[in-house]
């Protein structure tokens, strides 16, 4: 593997890991409310996901990082 490919791989890996860290930090388990229905006749509630408050830009950046990481792996 030449130096340029190694550098691209390192940069893609670093960006991917940073995105994972950001995602992990934004979806802490303590932020997820626990909903316990009081009876079986309780009305269905809309599920709440811890990642609902993440911006579209953050999702797009994470997807781009994953794509770059996967392309770098394919070129190995």
Secondary structure, DSSP 8 states (H G I E B T S, - for coil): --HHHHHHHHHHHHHHHHHHHHHHHHS-GGGS-----SSTT--------TTTTS-HHHHHHHHHHHHHHHHHHHT-
